[in-house]
């Protein structure tokens, strides 16, 4: 186990990246549990005749459990550190998953899934703050992007494995996240070192002050991330059953496509994390992602309604786009809130997200049952559209202000060049000798000397 250093420089580069790997593993196992029940829906419909609305409610129980304890886990995280929170949380999640797999009543299964969600809430905030605390600003976006692949990787693994295991029964499918969370608890105990920070006793009043006081930045980020959570929740929950029931795909084929889309989303999270380091902003990429998500959902609604063959491609596109933003928002929160409030701020952030994640499956399940898929996709597109004006694009990461301003100057010059119908990289052309033709369009000729 890495010793607990007081300064980031006391851990080698290899040790810091090994902590990223452990954080990724632990968070992936928690999301495997949280989202894995969605991949039991076809089995529950076929074997038990469970209505889609009821199955969607069961799939949302881990998310409802998370909502109850996210802020509380954040408070504990600010007091005791990441290692203890991740170890205990993973162990309790594993116990709840084993219990859910051992019962036959859907009601009892839902209770244990709810309790497991309460425990799994620990890993989301702790894993993000752990990685953010070990990396400097110019590497933080990339490191957090890699760590944030945990969610799509966990979902992809669940889509690949759980439907096949569920052919033997829903209980067999639930054993997989139980084993994964057990491994995660051991990995946290052995491989995690708490991120360095000053003792609260020597921290200044300004450092200990609430970042919510006198600023709406964090609340705006929370609102944006909650609105962008709905497309992710809806696609994760209903993509598999949509492919099987609406397009006649087999379990293996549909699960394979969900897996591919989540893997693409994981790569996309790494790319947007590096992008945010390059441009010196976490929030400008978030606004672009929100616009892209809304556009993709409206196009999916249109193509699905007219029976176009492009609807599957658009489903893949929105499944990828919908998972891109979360790492950027988490990074911005840890940077703005500071080490003494980031646990609670991330807990509040994740609470708003999980409220959307918990409400989405039953609400959209009922909408799909009573109306149709195209209407559901169109209504879902309103959520990212509403997020666009709320993004605090002027928020700059500490330590990257100069880079952000440099990028802003470059964009301004490029826009001026476009307006003048000239590219900034185009060489200046001189007219022929003795000619009054200007070297560039729109410029006056050089007077003779």
C-alpha positions as CSV (number, residue, x, y, z in Angstrom):
1,X,0.0,0.0,0.0
2,X,1.4,3.5,-0.8
3,X,2.3,5.4,2.3
4,X,0.3,8.6,3.0
5,X,2.5,11.5,1.7
6,X,2.0,15.2,2.4
7,X,3.0,16.4,-1.0
8,X,2.1,15.2,-4.5
9,X,5.7,15.2,-5.5
10,X,6.4,12.4,-2.9
11,X,4.7,9.9,-5.1
12,X,6.3,8.8,-8.3
13,X,4.7,9.2,-11.7
14,X,4.1,5.4,-11.8
15,X,2.4,5.5,-8.3
16,X,0.1,8.3,-9.3
17,X,-1.0,6.5,-12.5
18,X,-1.5,3.3,-10.5
19,X,-3.9,5.2,-8.3
20,X,-5.8,6.3,-11.4
21,X,-6.1,2.6,-12.4
22,X,-7.4,1.6,-8.9
23,X,-9.8,4.5,-8.9
24,X,-11.1,3.4,-12.3
25,X,-11.5,-0.2,-11.2
26,X,-13.4,0.7,-8.1
27,X,-15.7,3.2,-9.8
28,X,-16.4,0.9,-12.7
29,X,-17.5,-1.9,-10.3
30,X,-19.9,0.5,-8.5
31,X,-21.4,1.6,-11.9
32,X,-21.6,-2.0,-12.9
33,X,-23.9,-2.6,-9.9
34,X,-25.8,0.7,-10.3
35,X,-26.6,0.2,-14.0
36,X,-26.4,-3.5,-14.3
37,X,-30.0,-4.1,-13.4
38,X,-31.1,-2.5,-16.7
39,X,-29.6,-5.4,-18.6
40,X,-31.9,-7.8,-16.7
41,X,-35.0,-6.1,-18.1
42,X,-35.3,-8.5,-21.2
43,X,-35.0,-11.5,-18.9
44,X,-37.5,-10.1,-16.4
45,X,-40.0,-9.4,-19.2
46,X,-39.6,-12.9,-20.8
47,X,-39.4,-15.1,-17.7
48,X,-41.7,-13.3,-15.3
49,X,-43.8,-11.1,-17.6
50,X,-42.7,-8.0,-15.7
51,X,-44.1,-4.8,-17.3
52,X,-41.5,-2.4,-18.7
53,X,-42.6,0.3,-16.2
54,X,-42.1,-2.0,-13.2
55,X,-38.8,-3.3,-14.6
56,X,-37.6,0.3,-15.1
57,X,-38.5,1.1,-11.5
58,X,-36.4,-1.9,-10.3
59,X,-33.5,-0.8,-12.5
60,X,-33.7,2.7,-10.9
61,X,-33.5,1.4,-7.3
62,X,-29.7,1.7,-7.0
63,X,-29.9,5.2,-8.2
64,X,-32.5,6.1,-5.7
65,X,-30.3,4.6,-3.0
66,X,-27.4,6.7,-4.1
67,X,-29.5,9.9,-3.8
68,X,-30.0,9.3,-0.1
69,X,-26.3,9.1,0.9
70,X,-24.2,11.0,-1.6
71,X,-23.9,14.2,0.4
72,X,-23.4,12.1,3.6
73,X,-20.6,10.2,2.0
74,X,-19.1,13.5,0.8
75,X,-19.1,14.8,4.4
76,X,-17.3,11.6,5.5
77,X,-14.9,11.9,2.6
78,X,-13.9,15.5,3.7
79,X,-13.2,14.2,7.2
80,X,-11.5,10.8,6.8
81,X,-10.1,10.6,3.2
82,X,-10.5,8.5,0.1
83,X,-9.0,5.2,1.1
84,X,-11.4,4.3,3.9
85,X,-14.5,5.6,2.1
86,X,-13.7,3.5,-1.1
87,X,-12.8,0.3,0.8
88,X,-15.9,0.4,3.1
89,X,-18.2,1.5,0.4
90,X,-17.2,-1.2,-2.1
91,X,-17.5,-3.9,0.6
92,X,-21.0,-2.8,1.6
93,X,-22.0,-2.7,-2.1
94,X,-20.8,-6.3,-2.6
95,X,-22.8,-7.5,0.4
96,X,-25.9,-5.9,-0.9
97,X,-25.4,-7.4,-4.4
98,X,-24.9,-10.9,-2.9
99,X,-28.1,-10.4,-0.9
100,X,-30.1,-9.2,-4.0
101,X,-28.9,-12.3,-5.9
102,X,-30.1,-14.6,-3.1
103,X,-33.8,-13.6,-3.0
104,X,-36.6,-14.4,-5.4
105,X,-39.1,-11.7,-4.5
106,X,-38.8,-8.6,-6.7
107,X,-39.7,-6.5,-3.7
108,X,-36.9,-7.8,-1.6
109,X,-34.6,-7.6,-4.6
110,X,-35.5,-3.9,-4.9
111,X,-34.8,-3.3,-1.2
112,X,-31.3,-4.8,-1.5
113,X,-30.6,-2.9,-4.7
114,X,-31.6,0.3,-2.9
115,X,-29.3,-0.5,0.0
116,X,-26.5,-1.3,-2.4
117,X,-27.0,2.1,-4.1
118,X,-26.6,3.8,-0.7
119,X,-23.2,2.1,-0.3
120,X,-22.1,2.5,-4.0
121,X,-22.5,6.3,-3.6
122,X,-19.2,6.3,-1.7
123,X,-17.0,5.5,-4.7
124,X,-18.2,8.1,-7.1
125,X,-17.1,11.2,-5.2
126,X,-14.1,9.6,-3.5
127,X,-12.6,8.2,-6.7
128,X,-12.9,11.6,-8.5
129,X,-11.4,13.6,-5.7
130,X,-8.6,11.1,-5.3
131,X,-7.4,11.4,-8.9
132,X,-7.9,15.2,-9.0
133,X,-5.8,15.7,-5.9
134,X,-2.8,13.8,-7.3
135,X,-2.3,15.6,-10.6
136,X,-1.3,19.2,-11.5
137,X,-3.8,21.4,-13.5
138,X,-2.2,20.8,-16.9
139,X,-2.6,17.0,-16.5
140,X,-5.7,16.9,-14.4
141,X,-8.2,16.9,-17.3
142,X,-6.5,13.9,-19.0
143,X,-6.2,12.0,-15.7
144,X,-9.8,12.6,-14.8
145,X,-10.9,11.7,-18.3
146,X,-9.2,8.4,-17.9
147,X,-10.7,7.8,-14.5
148,X,-14.2,8.9,-15.8
149,X,-14.0,6.0,-18.4
150,X,-15.0,3.9,-15.4
151,X,-18.7,4.6,-15.9
152,X,-19.0,3.6,-19.6
153,X,-16.5,0.7,-19.1
154,X,-18.6,-0.6,-16.2
155,X,-21.8,-0.3,-18.2
156,X,-20.1,-1.8,-21.3
157,X,-18.9,-4.8,-19.2
158,X,-22.4,-5.2,-17.8
159,X,-24.0,-5.1,-21.2
160,X,-21.5,-7.7,-22.5
161,X,-21.8,-10.1,-19.5
162,X,-25.0,-9.7,-17.6
163,X,-27.5,-10.5,-20.4
164,X,-25.7,-13.7,-21.1
165,X,-25.6,-14.7,-17.4
166,X,-29.3,-13.7,-17.0
167,X,-30.2,-16.5,-19.4
168,X,-29.6,-18.7,-16.4
169,X,-31.8,-16.4,-14.3
170,X,-31.7,-12.8,-13.0
171,X,-29.9,-14.0,-9.8
172,X,-27.0,-15.3,-11.9
173,X,-26.7,-11.9,-13.5
174,X,-26.5,-10.1,-10.2
175,X,-23.7,-12.3,-9.0
176,X,-21.3,-10.6,-11.5
177,X,-21.4,-7.1,-9.9
178,X,-21.2,-8.7,-6.5
179,X,-17.9,-10.3,-7.3
180,X,-16.6,-7.2,-9.0
181,X,-17.3,-5.0,-5.9
182,X,-15.6,-7.5,-3.7
183,X,-12.4,-7.2,-5.8
184,X,-12.8,-3.4,-5.7
185,X,-12.8,-3.4,-1.9
186,X,-9.6,-5.3,-1.7
187,X,-8.0,-3.1,-4.4
188,X,-8.9,0.0,-2.4
189,X,-7.5,-1.3,0.8
190,X,-4.2,-2.2,-0.9
191,X,-3.6,0.3,-3.6
192,X,-5.0,3.7,-2.5
193,X,-3.1,6.6,-0.9
194,X,-5.2,9.6,0.3
195,X,-4.7,12.7,-1.8
196,X,-2.4,15.3,0.0
197,X,-3.9,18.3,1.7
198,X,-3.1,20.6,4.6
199,X,-4.5,19.7,8.0
200,X,-7.8,21.5,8.8
201,X,-6.1,23.0,11.9
202,X,-3.6,25.0,9.8
203,X,-6.0,25.9,6.9
204,X,-7.1,29.5,6.6
205,X,-10.7,30.7,7.1
206,X,-10.9,31.4,3.4
207,X,-9.8,27.8,2.5
208,X,-12.4,26.4,4.9
209,X,-15.2,28.8,3.8
210,X,-18.2,27.4,1.8
211,X,-17.7,27.8,-2.0
212,X,-21.4,28.1,-2.3
213,X,-21.4,31.4,-0.4
214,X,-21.7,34.4,-2.7
215,X,-21.4,32.4,-6.0
216,X,-23.8,30.6,-8.2
217,X,-21.0,28.7,-10.2
218,X,-21.4,25.4,-8.4
219,X,-25.1,25.4,-8.6
220,X,-25.0,26.1,-12.3
221,X,-22.6,23.2,-12.8
222,X,-24.9,21.0,-10.7
223,X,-27.9,22.0,-12.9
224,X,-26.0,21.4,-16.1
225,X,-24.8,18.0,-15.1
226,X,-28.3,17.0,-13.9
227,X,-29.9,18.0,-17.2
228,X,-27.1,16.2,-19.2
229,X,-27.6,13.1,-17.1
230,X,-31.1,12.4,-18.6
231,X,-29.9,11.4,-22.1
232,X,-27.3,9.1,-20.6
233,X,-29.8,7.4,-18.3
234,X,-32.4,7.0,-21.0
235,X,-30.0,5.5,-23.6
236,X,-28.3,3.2,-21.1
237,X,-31.7,1.9,-19.8
238,X,-33.6,1.5,-23.1
239,X,-31.0,1.0,-25.8
240,X,-30.8,-2.7,-25.3
241,X,-34.5,-3.4,-25.2
242,X,-35.1,-0.9,-28.1
243,X,-32.7,-2.8,-30.3
244,X,-34.3,-6.2,-29.4
245,X,-38.0,-5.3,-29.5
246,X,-37.9,-2.5,-32.0
247,X,-35.4,-3.9,-34.4
248,X,-35.5,-7.6,-33.7
249,X,-31.8,-8.0,-32.6
250,X,-30.6,-10.9,-30.6
251,X,-29.4,-10.5,-27.0
252,X,-25.8,-11.0,-28.0
253,X,-26.0,-8.5,-30.9
254,X,-27.8,-5.8,-28.9
255,X,-25.5,-6.3,-25.9
256,X,-22.5,-6.1,-28.2
257,X,-23.6,-2.8,-29.7
258,X,-24.2,-1.3,-26.3
259,X,-20.7,-2.4,-25.3
260,X,-19.2,-0.9,-28.4
261,X,-21.0,2.4,-27.8
262,X,-19.8,2.5,-24.2
263,X,-16.2,1.8,-25.2
264,X,-16.4,4.6,-27.7
265,X,-17.8,6.8,-24.9
266,X,-14.9,5.9,-22.7
267,X,-12.4,6.9,-25.4
268,X,-14.3,10.1,-25.8
269,X,-14.0,11.0,-22.2
270,X,-10.3,10.7,-22.4
271,X,-10.3,12.9,-25.5
272,X,-12.5,15.6,-24.0
273,X,-10.4,15.6,-20.8
274,X,-7.2,16.2,-22.9
275,X,-9.1,18.8,-24.9
276,X,-10.0,20.7,-21.7
277,X,-6.3,20.8,-20.7
278,X,-5.4,22.1,-24.1
279,X,-8.0,24.9,-24.2
280,X,-7.6,25.8,-20.5
281,X,-11.3,25.4,-19.8
282,X,-13.6,22.6,-18.5
283,X,-16.8,24.3,-19.3
284,X,-16.5,25.4,-22.9
285,X,-16.3,21.8,-24.1
286,X,-19.4,21.0,-21.9
287,X,-21.5,23.6,-23.8
288,X,-20.5,22.0,-27.1
289,X,-21.4,18.6,-25.8
290,X,-24.8,19.8,-24.7
291,X,-25.5,21.2,-28.1
292,X,-24.4,18.0,-29.8
293,X,-26.5,15.8,-27.5
294,X,-29.7,17.8,-28.1
295,X,-29.1,17.7,-31.9
296,X,-28.5,13.9,-31.9
297,X,-31.6,13.2,-29.9
298,X,-33.9,15.3,-32.1
299,X,-32.4,13.6,-35.2
300,X,-32.9,10.2,-33.6
301,X,-36.6,11.0,-32.9
302,X,-37.0,12.0,-36.5
303,X,-35.3,9.0,-38.1
304,X,-37.0,6.5,-35.7
305,X,-40.4,8.0,-36.5
306,X,-40.0,7.7,-40.2
307,X,-38.3,4.3,-40.0
308,X,-34.9,5.5,-41.4
309,X,-32.0,3.0,-41.4
310,X,-29.9,5.7,-39.8
311,X,-31.6,5.5,-36.4
312,X,-29.3,2.9,-35.1
313,X,-26.2,5.0,-36.0
314,X,-27.8,8.0,-34.3
315,X,-28.5,5.9,-31.2
316,X,-24.8,5.0,-31.1
317,X,-23.9,8.7,-31.5
318,X,-26.1,9.8,-28.6
319,X,-25.0,6.9,-26.4
320,X,-21.4,8.2,-26.9
321,X,-22.1,11.9,-26.6
322,X,-24.2,11.4,-23.5
323,X,-21.3,10.2,-21.4
324,X,-18.7,12.8,-22.4
325,X,-19.4,15.6,-20.0
326,X,-19.3,14.1,-16.5
327,X,-15.5,14.1,-16.1
328,X,-15.2,17.8,-17.1
329,X,-17.8,18.8,-14.5
330,X,-16.3,16.7,-11.7
331,X,-12.9,18.2,-12.4
332,X,-14.3,21.8,-12.4
333,X,-16.0,21.1,-9.1
334,X,-12.8,19.8,-7.4
335,X,-10.9,22.8,-8.7
336,X,-13.4,25.4,-7.6
337,X,-14.5,23.9,-4.3
338,X,-11.1,23.1,-2.9
339,X,-9.9,20.2,-0.8
340,X,-12.1,20.9,2.2
341,X,-15.4,21.1,0.4
342,X,-14.9,19.1,-2.7
343,X,-16.3,15.9,-1.1
344,X,-19.6,17.6,-0.2
345,X,-19.7,19.5,-3.5
346,X,-19.2,16.3,-5.5
347,X,-21.8,14.6,-3.3
348,X,-24.3,17.4,-4.1
349,X,-23.3,17.1,-7.8
350,X,-23.9,13.4,-7.9
351,X,-27.1,13.7,-6.0
352,X,-28.6,16.0,-8.7
353,X,-27.4,13.5,-11.3
354,X,-28.8,10.5,-9.6
355,X,-32.1,12.1,-9.1
356,X,-32.3,12.4,-12.8
357,X,-31.0,8.9,-13.2
358,X,-33.5,7.5,-10.8
359,X,-36.5,9.4,-12.3
360,X,-35.6,8.7,-15.9
361,X,-36.3,4.9,-16.3
362,X,-39.8,4.8,-14.8
363,X,-40.9,8.0,-16.4
364,X,-39.6,7.3,-19.9
365,X,-40.6,3.6,-19.5
366,X,-44.2,4.8,-19.0
367,X,-43.9,7.3,-21.8
368,X,-42.6,4.6,-24.2
369,X,-45.4,2.2,-23.2
370,X,-48.2,4.7,-23.7
371,X,-46.8,6.7,-26.6
372,X,-43.8,5.5,-28.6
373,X,-40.0,5.7,-28.7
374,X,-39.7,8.7,-31.1
375,X,-41.6,11.0,-28.7
376,X,-39.4,9.8,-25.8
377,X,-36.3,10.7,-27.7
378,X,-37.6,14.1,-28.6
379,X,-38.6,15.0,-25.1
380,X,-35.2,13.7,-23.8
381,X,-33.5,16.1,-26.2
382,X,-35.1,19.1,-24.4
383,X,-32.9,18.4,-21.3
384,X,-29.5,19.0,-22.9
385,X,-31.0,21.9,-24.8
386,X,-32.0,23.5,-21.5
387,X,-28.5,23.0,-20.2
388,X,-26.8,25.1,-22.9
389,X,-27.4,28.7,-21.5
390,X,-26.6,27.5,-17.9
391,X,-23.0,26.5,-18.6
392,X,-20.6,28.9,-16.8
393,X,-18.1,29.1,-19.7
394,X,-16.1,31.9,-18.0
395,X,-14.9,29.7,-15.2
396,X,-11.2,29.0,-15.6
397,X,-9.2,26.2,-13.9
398,X,-6.7,27.5,-11.4
399,X,-3.2,27.3,-12.9
400,X,-4.5,27.4,-16.5
401,X,-5.7,31.0,-16.7
402,X,-2.8,32.0,-19.0
403,X,-3.4,29.1,-21.4
404,X,-7.1,29.9,-21.5
405,X,-6.5,33.5,-22.3
406,X,-4.0,32.6,-25.0
407,X,-6.6,30.3,-26.6
408,X,-9.2,33.0,-26.4
409,X,-6.8,35.4,-28.2
410,X,-6.2,32.8,-30.9
411,X,-10.0,32.3,-31.4
412,X,-10.5,36.0,-31.6
413,X,-7.8,36.4,-34.2
414,X,-9.2,33.5,-36.2
415,X,-12.7,35.0,-36.1
416,X,-11.4,38.3,-37.3
417,X,-9.5,36.5,-40.1
418,X,-12.7,34.7,-41.2
419,X,-14.6,37.9,-41.2
420,X,-12.0,39.4,-43.4
421,X,-12.1,36.3,-45.6
422,X,-8.5,35.4,-45.0
423,X,-7.0,32.5,-43.1
424,X,-4.5,33.3,-40.4
425,X,-2.1,30.7,-41.7
426,X,-2.2,31.8,-45.3
427,X,1.1,33.6,-46.3
428,X,1.0,37.2,-47.3
429,X,1.0,37.5,-51.1
430,X,2.5,40.5,-52.9
431,X,1.2,41.7,-56.2
432,X,3.4,41.6,-59.4
433,X,6.0,44.4,-59.7
434,X,4.5,47.6,-60.9
435,X,1.0,46.3,-60.4
436,X,-1.6,48.2,-58.3
437,X,-3.4,44.9,-57.4
438,X,-3.3,44.4,-53.7
439,X,-1.5,41.4,-52.3
440,X,-4.6,40.4,-50.3
441,X,-8.3,41.0,-51.0
442,X,-9.7,43.9,-49.2
443,X,-6.3,45.6,-48.6
444,X,-5.2,48.9,-50.2
445,X,-2.2,48.6,-52.6
446,X,1.2,49.5,-51.2
447,X,2.2,53.0,-52.4
448,X,5.3,53.2,-54.7
449,X,8.6,54.2,-53.1
